[in-house]
Amino acid sequence: MLPCKEIVRLISSGEYLPLIKKAELRMHLMMCKHCSRYSKHLLMLSDAFRKLFAAKTKMDQTQVESLKKQVLEEIDRKKR
Amino acid sequence: MTQTPQTNFSSQEFIARLRGRDSSAVESIVRAYTEQLYRAALGLSFDAINAKELVQNVWATFMDVIPSFQAKSHVRTFIFGILYNKASELRREQVRFDSPDPVEHVLETRFDSHGRWVQPPLDPERFFMASESIGLIEKCLESLPLAQRMAFYLREVEEHESPEVCKILNVTVTNLGVLLYRARNRLRECVESKVVKRGA
C-alpha cells in the first residue's frame, strides 16, 4: 500500500496516473481517514477559490466593454 | 469556449489574417479574450487599475509579435503566455525548481519516516468554515509566488487542460505537477493555520 505522504503528493500534484494506481488511490482514500480529510480539504479550497473569483470578476460589463474599446483604440493609434 | 461561434480562431485563413494584422481579425480576437485576460490578471492579484494596464500591455506585445506567430499552439495559449511573461516581468519573479519550497519543510513535519501522518489534517467542518472567509483565502493566495498562483488559477479556477497550462507557463508536465503540489499545499496549510490560530 502507498504511504500517506505519497498519496498527498499524488492528489495535490494532479499527476497523471495509470488505472491501477488510480484504483489504489481510491482504495486508500476509502480506508484512510486522514487522507480522506486531506482530499476533502483540497476540494473545499478549489470551491472557495472559484467563489472568490466569481465574486471578484462579477464586474459590470460596461467596464469590460470600455477596456476592449481602449485596447482597440490604442492598436488603431499605433497603426497610424 | 468564449470565442464567437462564426470565427474559427484556429483556421489557417484566420491565422494568416492575424499575422498580417488585419483589422477585423485583430478586433475579433481582442473582443474574444480581453475579458478572460482581465479576469486572469485579477486572479494574479493585480488590482483593477494595474490589471487593466497589464491587459493593455499584453495586447501591445501581441501586436508586435503576431507576424511571427507559428501557430504551434492555440492563439489563446499564445496570448496567455504573453500575459504570464508580462506579469513575471512586473513582479520580477523567476520560477525555481532546483531549490525546495518552504512548504516542503512543513510537509516533512506532518509525516513520520514511513510516510504516515503524525500531524493529520483538521476536522473538515472547521476547515470548511475557514475556507468560507473570502478575506482569509485571498490573503493566502496573495502569499503564493506568481508561477504557483498562475498554475493554480488556470488549472483550478479557469479549468484549462494541463498541456495548455504547461505551454503558457513554459514548463514540463512534471514541473507543473511540482507547482500545483506546492500551491495546493501552501494554500491548505495557510487556511488550516488560520483555524488553529483562532483556536476555533
Chai-1 contact restraints between the chains, C-beta under 6 A:
chainA,res_idxA,chainB,res_idxB,connection_type,confidence,min_distance_angstrom,max_distance_angstrom,comment,restraint_id
A,P3,B,G115,contact,1.0,0.0,6.0,A-B,restraint_1
A,C4,B,G115,contact,1.0,0.0,6.0,A-B,restraint_2
A,C4,B,R116,contact,1.0,0.0,6.0,A-B,restraint_3
A,C4,B,W117,contact,1.0,0.0,6.0,A-B,restraint_4
A,K5,B,F111,contact,1.0,0.0,6.0,A-B,restraint_5
A,K5,B,G115,contact,1.0,0.0,6.0,A-B,restraint_6
A,S12,B,Y181,contact,1.0,0.0,6.0,A-B,restraint_7
A,S12,B,R184,contact,1.0,0.0,6.0,A-B,restraint_8
A,S12,B,N185,contact,1.0,0.0,6.0,A-B,restraint_9
A,S13,B,G177,contact,1.0,0.0,6.0,A-B,restraint_10
A,S13,B,L180,contact,1.0,0.0,6.0,A-B,restraint_11
A,S13,B,Y181,contact,1.0,0.0,6.0,A-B,restraint_12
A,G14,B,L180,contact,1.0,0.0,6.0,A-B,restraint_13
A,E15,B,G177,contact,1.0,0.0,6.0,A-B,restraint_14
A,H34,B,W117,contact,1.0,0.0,6.0,A-B,restraint_15
A,H34,B,P120,contact,1.0,0.0,6.0,A-B,restraint_16
A,R37,B,P121,contact,1.0,0.0,6.0,A-B,restraint_17
A,R37,B,P124,contact,1.0,0.0,6.0,A-B,restraint_18
A,Y38,B,P121,contact,1.0,0.0,6.0,A-B,restraint_19
A,K40,B,P124,contact,1.0,0.0,6.0,A-B,restraint_20
A,H41,B,P121,contact,1.0,0.0,6.0,A-B,restraint_21
A,H41,B,F127,contact,1.0,0.0,6.0,A-B,restraint_22
A,H41,B,R188,contact,1.0,0.0,6.0,A-B,restraint_23
A,L42,B,R184,contact,1.0,0.0,6.0,A-B,restraint_24
A,M44,B,F128,contact,1.0,0.0,6.0,A-B,restraint_25
A,M44,B,S131,contact,1.0,0.0,6.0,A-B,restraint_26
A,L45,B,L187,contact,1.0,0.0,6.0,A-B,restraint_27
A,S46,B,E156,contact,1.0,0.0,6.0,A-B,restraint_28
A,A48,B,S131,contact,1.0,0.0,6.0,A-B,restraint_29
A,A48,B,I137,contact,1.0,0.0,6.0,A-B,restraint_30
A,F49,B,V157,contact,1.0,0.0,6.0,A-B,restraint_31
A,R50,B,V157,contact,1.0,0.0,6.0,A-B,restraint_32
A,L52,B,I134,contact,1.0,0.0,6.0,A-B,restraint_33
A,F53,B,V157,contact,1.0,0.0,6.0,A-B,restraint_34
A,K56,B,L42,contact,1.0,0.0,6.0,A-B,restraint_35
A,T57,B,R39,contact,1.0,0.0,6.0,A-B,restraint_36
A,V64,B,E35,contact,1.0,0.0,6.0,A-B,restraint_37
A,L67,B,T34,contact,1.0,0.0,6.0,A-B,restraint_38
A,L67,B,K52,contact,1.0,0.0,6.0,A-B,restraint_39
A,K68,B,R31,contact,1.0,0.0,6.0,A-B,restraint_40
A,K68,B,T34,contact,1.0,0.0,6.0,A-B,restraint_41
A,V71,B,V30,contact,1.0,0.0,6.0,A-B,restraint_42
A,V71,B,W59,contact,1.0,0.0,6.0,A-B,restraint_43
A,L72,B,V30,contact,1.0,0.0,6.0,A-B,restraint_44
A,I75,B,M63,contact,1.0,0.0,6.0,A-B,restraint_45
